[in-house]
Amino acid sequence: MYHSRDSSGAHVVEPEGRDMEFNPDQITFLEELGEGQFGKVHKAKAHFVHDQARSSTMIVAVKTVKAHASSEVRDDVLKELRMMMRLLDPHPNVVTLLGYCTKSDPVMLVVEYVPNGDLLSFLRNDRAARNVTYANLHTESRTLQNTDLISFAWQVSKGMCYLASKQCIHRDLAARNVLVGKNKTCKVSDFGLARDGPEYKKVKDSPLPLRWMAPETLSIERLYTTKSDVWSFGVLLYEIVTLGSTPYPTMSAQQAALEVQMGMILQKPTHCTGDLYFIMENCWHFLPDERPPFSELSAALSRLVVDEKDHIMLNQYDEHQYANLERSAEEVC
């Protein structure tokens, strides 16, 4: 390993054998995958130069900052880069950083390409297909089963174990920020709000994922720890069980935040077992120290993976019980 500096002057560590700084001409954009308020994500082809004799190409995903974005947004992307540089030991359930472009505009983060999109869309697409299936009574065309959904939860918990071991606080753990790869492999992604720990106190105003936030992060102190990520993981479990339902769908995001601070938690979905809901409830202890670490959550979910019992009884899933709101100011504000 050797050390260098990124454009903000901060030290970064790069793996031997390849400079992780790309020149813009090493990236060929293929198609746009998504767009946010300040940036875009593209599918692209990256040309890697390992040394004078060796090079290779790979399909990647590239996150760029829009030309009109403020210096503050650019700094946030560089913070995301520095966070991801701490995660260079590859983990199968965390998106891998492959390189970056910081010496010219636009700033770019180059990460592994995960072909099946985000978990939230994956779940909601299955819900739509499931409705067609019921209408036509072709049960074999249903795409996701109990074992798939429990596996998704277990994989995310393993990814979060890894992040916790690196003292990385994600701060925006939700189904929309988990990507689905080949063989239904889940990978935690989107470290735009992530910070290093063991605790982080938010002092800057920015959009917040209120429906996924723990009570202590909604208070005036705005204190984030790995245990606040555990709370968010419980909400993510709810998203998985309900095939992408919006948490607290009958309330505005602000109303839900107020109720959570007064002790409200999400109710048990009627089609999930008490064993699975018990794991969710443990994530939602009001006091952070009473919530289990991700290692315990992962162990509990691994037991459900091998359990022959259906813990998510999709034959009892009632689409009409669960609202499906679009991502908007109501969800993140």
N, C-alpha and C positions, 0 to 999 in steps of 0.2 A: 504494500500500500504506500501511496505517497500523498503529500499534501499540496493543495493549491488554494487560490482565493477565487470566490465568485465575484460578480460585478458589484456586490454590496460591500466587499472587503472582508467578508467572513470566511473563515477556514472551512474547506470541504475536503473530504477524503475520497480518493478515487482508486478503483481497483487496478492492480498491475496489468500491464499489457494493452491498455487502451485508455486514451484520454476521453473522458465522458463529455467534454465540451464539443458540440457539433457545430460545423459551419452550416449556414442556411442551405447551401447547395448540396448538402448531404441528405436533405429531406425533400421528398416528393409527395405532395398532398394528393390523396386519391378521392376522398369524399368526406363531407361533414357528417359527424356523428351526433353532435349536440351543440347547443349554444346557450350561454348564460348571460347575465347582465354585463359581465366584464370580459368574457372570453369565449373561445370556441374549442371544441375537441374534434380533431380530424383523424380519420384513418389515413395512414401514410406509409410510404416505403422509405426506410432509413438505410443509408450506406455506411457501414461500420468499417473503419480503418484500424486494424489491429497492430500492424507494423508495416514496414516497406514491402514485405512479401505477401502479406495476408490481408484480405478484406472480405466482407460479406454483406448481404442485404437481408432485411427482415421487415415484415409487416408489423407496424407499431401503431400506437395511438399517441397523438401529439396535442398537448394542451397549450393554447396560445392566448396571449393577452391582446385585447383589441387595441387598435392604434390610438383611440381617443381616451383610453383608460388613464386614470390619474397615477401619479407616482406612488400613491398609497397602495393602489391595487397591484402595481408592479412589485412593490415591497412585499405584499402578502404572498405573491407567487414565489418570490425568492425565499420567504419563510417556509413555504410548503416544500420547496426544493431542499432546504437545509434539513427539514424534518425527514424527508424521504432518504436523504444521504445517511441517516442513522439506521436505515432499514435495508442495507445492501446485502445482508445475509438473506438469500431468497427463502421465502416461506410460501408454501403452496396456496395459502388462503389469504395472501396479501399481494396486491398489485406491485410488481417490481419496477423500480426506476431503471431505465436503460441509458439515459443521458439527458443533456440539456443544452440550450442555446441561450446564453446570457450576454454575449459580447456584441450583439446586434439586435435590432428590432425586427419582428416582435420577439419578446422573451418566450421561450418554448420549453416545456417539460416533455421528455420522450419516455413513455412507459410501455409496458407490454400491452399488446392488443388482446382484448378479451371479447370473443366474437358474439356472444349472445345478449349483450346489453345489460342493463341494470336489473336487479332482482325485483324491484317494484313492478316494472313493466312486464317482466317474465311472469310474475304471479297474476297480474291483471289480465294478461293475454290468455293465461290458462283459464281464468274465470270466464272470459268471453267464450272460449272454446267449449268449456264445460256446459254453458247454457245451450249451445247448439247441440251438444252431445245429448243432453237430457231431452231436447225437443225431438231428436231423431232416434233416441233409444239405442245408440251405438256405444255401448259402454267401453269397448276396447279402444276408442279414440280419445279417451280422457288422458291427458298428458302427464299430470302429476298425481302421485299417490302419497299416502301417509309417510312411507319410507323416504321419499324425495324431500318432503317438507322438513322432517326431523333431521335429515342429513344436512339440509341448508343451514338450519340453526346450529348444528354441531360444528360445521365447517367455519361459520362466522365466529363462534366462540373460540375455536382454535386460533384463528387469525388475531382475535383480540387478546388472547393469552400472549401471543408473540409481541404485540404492540405494548402490552403492559410490562413485559419483561424488559423492553427498551425504554421504559418510562415515557411512553408516548400517549398523550391524552387526545383522543380523536375529536371529541366535542360535537360531532355531527353524524353519529352512527345511526343509520336508518336504512331501510331496504333500498332507497334510491341511490345510496352510496356503497352498495355491494354489487359487484359485477359477476355475471354468470359465464363461465367458460365452457370448454369442451367437457363432455361427460358430466355436465351439471356441477362443475367445480365452482364454488363461491369464493370470491376474493374481495376483501375489504379494500376500498379505494377512497379517493377524494379526501386528501389531507389538507384542504384549504383552510379549515378551522383548527387543525391539530396544533398542539403545543407540547413542549417537553415538560416533564413533571418533576417531582411527584404531585405537585399541585400548581394550579394556574389561576390567577385572579384576573378576570376580564375587566379592563378599564376603558376600552374603546367601544363606542357605539357602532354596531353593524347589524345586519339582518340576523335573526336568531331562529333556530328550529324549535319553536316554543312547545309544540306537541310532544317532542321527544326529550324535553329537558327535565332534570331532577329538581326537587324543591330548592336545594341549596344554590343551584345555578340560576334559579328564577328570583332569588332574594336580592336585596341590595348589594350583598357582598359578592355575588356572582362567582362563587368558588367552584372550580372544576378539578376533579380528580379522576383516577381510574374508576372509582366507585360511582361517579356520575355517568361514566360510560356504561357501567353495569345497568343503571336505570334505563338508559336509552336502549340497551340490548333487550331488556324486557319488553319495551314497546315494539322493537323490531320482531321479537317472537310473536307478538300479537298480530303484526302485519303479515307474517308468514302463515299463521293459523287461519287468518281471515282472508287469505288470498289477495292481499293488498288493500284492505280496508283502511281508510283514514282514521287515525286514533281520535276519539272523542268527536265523532262526526256530527253530532247534533249541536255542538258548541263552536263558537269562534275560537281561534287560537288563543286570543287574550283571555276569554272566559275559562278555557281549559287550564291555562297557566295559573289563574287565580285559584281555581278549585284544587289543583294539584298542591299548591302551597298550603291549602287547608286540609290536606290528607286524602283527597280523592285518588283512586286508582281505577284502571280499566277493569270492567267486569269480565267474568269468565265467559268465553264463547261457549254456546251450548253444545257444540260439536267437538270440544276437546276434553280430554280426561282431566281428572283432578290432579294426577301426577304431573302433567305438563303445566297446568295452571299454577301448581305449587312452585315450579321453577320461576315462572313469571312473577308471582307474588313476592318471592324472595328478592328479586331484583328491585322491588318497589318499596322496601323498607324506608320509612321516612328518614331515619338516621343513616348516613352513609356507611358508618362502621358496621352496621348490622347486615349490610348486603354482602353476599358471597363474592369471593374473587372469581375471575374468569376461569381459573383452573378447576374450581369446584363446579361451576356451571358446565364446563366442557365435559367433566367426568359424569355428571348427571345426565347430560344429553347423550353421551356415548352409550350409556346403559339403555336409553330409550331406542337408540338406533338398532341394537341387537335384540330388543324385546319384540316378541312376535305379536304383541298387542297393538292395535291401531289406536294411537293417541290423538290423532286428528281424524275424526270420522266423517270423511267427505260425503258419504251417502246421506248424512244428516245436515250437511251444509245448506243454510238457507240464505240465498243471495239477497233477499229483501231485508235482512237484518243489518246489512253492512253497506254504508254509504261509500262512494268511491269518488272523492273530490280530486280535482286537478291540483297540481302543485301551483300555488299562487301565494299572494300576500296573506291569505288565510292560514297557510301552512307554515310559512317562514316569514316572520315579520319582526 
